[in-house]
């Protein structure tokens, strides 16, 4: 599977990271999933995974519609969303016949890549005006509040006890993995970022958040740069991220760090999960 995925690293970070972290056995725990693969002879030609969180993730050029029913039948999970290269998600969306009223979020994102050796570090990090660090246990309550706000604004989630519980579990898990950063100015927290996938070859940036009252000051750019400096020091070579095609401030911030646009990625989240039944 890695021989197939690594040449497609930029659009396979979730798949590779999850595979390396927990392997192929699916018990329904975080990062675990059921995988379906297609082959041409002995060579893998496509992969679809149905993960513990009900997400279908694709790396199956020309084979997505063959593979997702196999993964879903084996996992016995409902479908909570689709994620992958935009054209593959579009193909499966059409096959599922998703009701537009059931869509929580449909975001076609610009996909960006950066060789970490070419990272452009903001001056405010160089001169010490801004400082970043991995979060500590004392930061958890604030990070959970920020994650809830992020989910509501960015992912179209609704305020609820379930959202707070989900955000708490996500933050605690990312904290334990050492993949969550906090930016401070004069000792006060001003922005955060995380890696939603991390492998030896590189990292994928996600969860970038600056409270609305603090935006427009370069904090998001700085906290992402700080996290990427840490990844580079640990031997990482590449950074990947994707952001909504209409989020022009974020696009400007990322290109200022040296990221270049390389394609499209699509995220489709459902309000109510679908239970697929074979025709």
Secondary structure, 3 states (H helix, E strand, C coil): CHHHHHHHHHHCHHHHHHHHHHCCCCCCCCCCEEEEEEEECCEEEEEEEEECCCEEEEECCCCHHHHHHHHHHHHCCCEEEEEEEHHHHHHHHHHHCCCHHHEEEEEEEEEEEEEHHHCCCCHHHHCCCCEEEECCHHHHHHHHHHHHHHHHHHCCCCCCHHHHHHHHHHHHHHHHCCCEEEEEECCEEEEEEEEEEEECCEEEEEEEECCHHHCCCCHHHHHHHHHHHHHHHCCCCEEEEEEECCCHHHHHHHHHCCCEEEEEEEEEEEEEEECCCCC
